[in-house]
């Protein structure tokens, strides 16, 4: 017996309804995409991908989509253009020096409030405080999520040291000079080279000795800050480096952060002050035994914490409330001890939490990998002062370019250290004044 036309219509209607319901369920089941832009970190991109993949595999509600966008500067510029076009990502990794620019932009969602609103109760006291201090507001609230955190260390060629008769790494700058001379005498092209010269010779040099680089506590207390690194303390250090360049103890490798690495790996220079995060590169590329030691300091002085470097995750405005729940879930995932431990082992970047550090210590990890503990100890050796918390300057990239240029004039013998530092302060303050005028209305 054939079905009646009316019954067929009912059956078709039911089938259509079921199809619509299934489609709706499939749409509902599709994870919400969270866009994550970061600079291309070379070999370290694999570690970033592993973190993102692990988060995506851990749940089905959200899917973080990462995108490498070139250098730090290119990534930031791409994000600015995207924000203006209202196509900005949810998360952006920017270099620490751009912190004041990000704060004053009005484009960010402070992460401490974001995490609380999403229901995550973070024990901020468990975090390495000098890391958080760099990205805190003047009233102590965390603005961005520290990500690829590093600090400077002294890398040295153990085999070259043995050949030169040097028993242990230098602790003071005077000892660096003496050891550099011994390395030269043993046949090396140079004793010392550095990457990121402004970070080494001005920023971190000032911070670790508790000397202000700029007024208003290095800009932490307001954008009406002005540079003061043309002080006798910094000038004397620059004069010393200029002398070492003349006698061959120091090699200027260039402005780029990675420019010193080839000189170290090729055994031209026996010592290199560089980021702790180059550990993975050195481990892969060095055909000799090397080790890390704390950055040298001046004698008879109370040392402060080192200044951190690297990138931080900024959360950008302009997205739906549900999206920000996904952002918070991802950040909470990154904070898990097991993720911090893996990230530290894979990259050389510093773990954010004391609990992750203590777990690694208890497992004996640092007995096997002592080089990776040096940076952590540099950050935690003293309680940060207001002067050693951070350096927060508007137009920081332009100021760094000016400082690089002026330092190069000293290395070339065209200016004295005082002339160059006075010029750098004058020119740099012009950029600070422009920034203040541009963002004065924000009160930041």
N, C-alpha and C positions, 0 to 999 in steps of 0.2 A: 504494500500500500504506500503510495507516494505521499510525502509531506505536503501539507496545504501551503499555498503561497504565504499566508499569514505566519505560519510556523517558521518558514524559511526566513522571512523578514526578521522575526524575533531572534533566530539563530545568528543571522548576520549581524544584528545589532549587538548581541552579546559578545560575538567575536571581535567586533570593532571596539567595543568598550574594554574588553580584556587587553587588546593591543595598545590602546591609549594608556590604560593603567600600567601595563608593563613598561611602556616607553617613559612614562612619568617616573616610575620606580628606578629605571636605568639612569634617567637624568639626575634624579635625587641622589643616586648612589655614586655618581661621578664625583671624585674628590675636588675640593675647591683649590684652585691653583694660586700659589703665593709666589710672586716674582722676586728673585734674589739676585741682585747685580753685585759683582765683585771684580777686582782687577785680575788680570791674568798673572798667576803666581808661578808660572813655569811648571817645574816638577811637582810643586806643592798643590797644583790644581787637582791632582788625583786624590789628595787627602780631603780637599773641600768636597769633591764629588762623593767620596765615601761617606762623609757626614750627612750630606743631603740624601743619598740613597738609603742610608740606615734609618733616617727619620721617616722617609716615605714608606719604607717597609714596616715600620713599627706601628702604623695606624692607617686607616683608610679614609679619614675625613678630609685630610689636606694633602696637597702635593706641592712641595717646594720645587720651583723650576729655576735652576741657576743659570747665569749667563756671565761669562768672562768678558769684560769690556775694555781690555787693553791695560794701560798703565793706571796708576792711581789718579793722575790728572785727567786722563781720557775718560775714566769711569765716572768721575765727578762731573765733568763737562757734559757727558752724555745724559746723566741724571738731571742736570739743570735744564737741559733742552727738553727732556721728556716731561719734566714737571711743568714747564711753561706750556707744553702741548697737552697737559692733563693726561699723560700716558706714563707717569712715573711708576717705578717698581715699588713694591711694599717695603723692601729692605735694600740698603745700599752700604757697601763697605767703602769707607773713606779713610785716608791716612790721618793719623792723629793731629798733624799740624793744621788741618782744615777745621778743627773743632769749633773755633770761634765763628768762622764763616757759616757753619751749619747751624749753630745756635741762633745767630742773628738773622738767618734766612726766613724764619717763621714757617719753615716747611717740615719740621720734625714733630714726632710724637715721643715725648720723654719715656724711656723704657721702664723706669721704676714705677711710674703711674700705670703704664700699660700692663705690666705684669700683675700689679695689685688688682686692677679692674677685671682682669681675666681670671682672677681667683688663685693665682700662684703666690704662695707665701715663701718668699726667698729669704734665706738667712744671709743677709749681706755681710754680717760679721765674719762669715766663713771665707769671704773673698780676700785675696791679697790686696790690702788697702791702697798701696801706691798705684796699683792698676786702676782701681775705681776712682781714685782721686783725680786722675787725669781727665776723666769724663764726667765729673760731678759739677753741678751748678754751684754757685757761690753759697747757697744754703744747704748743700750736701746731698741733693737728689741726683741719682744717676740718670744721665741724659741719653747715653748710647750704650750698646752692649759690646764690651771689649772682645775682640775676635782673634786676630793674628798678632798676639802680643809678644814683643821681644824687648831686649835691652842690649846695650853694648857690652862686649867682653873682649879680652885680649886673647887672640889665638896665636899660638906659637908653635914653631917647628921643633919638635923634641930632638930630632936627629941633628939639626943644625946647632941647637943649644949645646948638645953633647960635644960636637966637633969644636965649638968655640970655647969650651970649658966653662959653660954657664950652668950652675947646679940647679937653679930654680928660677921661675919666672919673676920679673921685676915687680915690686910693689909700688914704688914711687916713680915719678917722672924722671928724677935724676938717675935712678937705676936703669930706666929705659934707655937713657942716653948712653950710659956706660955699656950696657949689653949690646946696644946697636953698634957701637964702635967695635966691640969684640966680634960680632957677626961679620962686619965689614972686613976686619983683619983676617978672618978665617976664609974669606973668598966670596962672600955673598955680595950681590950688587947693592943691597940696602938693608938696613936693620929693621925699619918700621915703615909701614904704609897704613892708611886708614880708608874706610869707606864712609860716605856721608860726613864730610869734614866739618860742616857746621854743627851737626849733632855731636861730634866728638870734641871739637876744640872750643865750642862756645856754649851750646845748650847743656849737654850733660856735664861738661867741665864746671859750669856754674852751679847747676843743681846739686851735684854730689858734694860740692864744697860749701853749700848753703849761701851762695852769692846770687843776688838778684840779677837777672838779665834785663828785666823791665820793671817799671814802677807798677804800683797797684798790685803787688804780689804777682808779678809776671803776667798781669792781665786778668787774673782770677777775679779780682774785685771790681772790674769795670773795663769798658772799652776805651776809656780815656787814659790808657796806659802809654808810656813812652819808653823807648829803649835806653838802657844804661850799661850795655856791655863794653863800653869804651872805658872801663875802669882799670886801674893799675894791675889788678889780679889777672884779668884776661889778657891784657896787653903784654905782660911779662911772659905769659905762656906762648903767645903768638910769636914773640921775639925768639924764644927758644926753638920753636919749630923751624923758623926761618933760618936760624943758624945751622940746624941739622940738615936742612935741604942743601945748603952751601957745601957742607963737608961730606955729604953723601949718606949720612945716617938715616935720612928720611926720604921717601919717594912720594911725590905727589902724583897720584894715579888718575885724578880727574874728579869731576863733580858727582858723577853717577854713583849710586850706592854700591853697585856691584863691581865698580872699576878696580878695586883693590884685590879682588879675589884671584884674578889670573896671576898677579905678581906674587901672591903667596903660594898658589898651587904650583907655579913653575919654579919655585925655590929661589926666586930672585930676592925676596924679602923674608926674613926669618920671623918677623912679628907682624901681626895685622890686628888693628882694632876695628871690629865689625859687629854687626848684629848677631845675637845668639841664635837667630833663626837660620843662619847659613850653615848650621851643623850638618843638615842633610846633604848640602852641596859638597862640603868638605869631605864628608864621609865617603861620598861617591867618587870624588875627583882627586883626592890627595893620595899620592903614591909614597907617602912617608908617614911616620907617626906624628900626630899633632895633639895638642891639648888646649884647654881654655883656662884662663885665670881672670880674676877681677880687673877691671880697668884701673890703670895706675892713678895715683893721687899725689897731692903734695904732702910732705912730711909734717908731723906734729900738728895735725888738724883733725877735728871730729868729723868723721864722714857721715853724710846723709845718704839717702836712697839714690839709686840711679834713676834716670829719666827713661820712661818706656818709649817704645816706638812701635811701628806696625799699624794695623788697621782696626777699625771698630765698625760695628753694624749700627747704622742709623735707620730708624723706622720713619717712613715718610707719610705725611698727611694725604688725605684725598681718597681714602678707600672705605669700604663698608665695615660696619662694626664686626660682622662675622669674620671678615678677612683678618682683622686684628687678633681675633682669638687664635687663628692659625699661626700668625706671626709669634704670638706669645708661646704657643705650644712648641714651635720650633726652637725658640730661644731657651725654653725650659729643658728641652731635649739636649741642646748643646751644653747645658750646665751640669748634666749628670756626671758623676765622678768617672764612670767608665768611658764616657765620651771625651772628657778632659784628659784622661790618661792616654787614650789612644791617639788623640790629636797631638799631645806633647811628644809621644814616642815617634810618631810618623813624621813630624815636621820640625821639632826643635823649638816650637813656640811654647811659651810659658803657660802652665796650667793656671786657671783663674782662681781656684779654691785651695784653701789650706788642707781640706780633707783629701783632695786628690793628691796633693803633694805628700801628705803624711802616709797615704796608702802606698805610693811609689817608694817612699823611704822605708816603710815597714817591709816591703817585698824585696828589699835589697837592690832596687833598680839603680840607684845612684852609686852603689859600690862598683857596679859593672859599667856605668855610664856617668862618671863624675863630671864630665864636661857640661852635661845638661842641668846640673844643679847650681852651677856658678851664677847664672843670671838670677835665679830665684833668691839666692842669698844676698845678691847685690840690692835687690828690691826690698828685702825685709830686714836689713841690718840695722836700721834706725827708724824711729817714729818720724814720719814726715812732718816737716814744719810748713808753715804757710808759704814760705819761700821755695820749698822743694817739692810742692805738690804737682805743679804743672807749669807749662809755658803756653799761654793762651793769647795769641795775637791775631788780629784781623789782617787780611792780606799776607798771611804767613808765607805763601809760596813766593810772592814778589820780594819779601824781605830776605828770604833765604837766598834768592838769586842775587840780590845786591851784596849780601855777605859773602857768597861764593866769589863774586867778582872782585871784591875788595881783598879777600884773602889771597887770591891769585896775584894781585898786584904786589903783595908782600913777598910771595914766593918768587916772583920774577925780579925782585929788587927794585921795583919802581916806586914803592912807598914804604915808609917805616910802619911798624905795627900800629903806632899811635895815630898816624895820619889815616891809615886804612880804617881803623875802628871808629875814629871820629867821623869819617865820611860815611861809613856804613850806618852809624846811628842817625846822622842827619838825614840821609836818604831814606832810611827805613822809617823814621818818624813821619816823613811826608806821607808814606803809605798808611800809617796808623791814623794820621789826622784825617785822611780821606775816608777811611773806613768809619771813623767816629762820626764824621759829618753825614755819611750815608745812612748809618743805622742809629743815630742819636735818639730817634723817636721810640726805638724799642726799649731803651733803658737797660739793655743787656751789657 
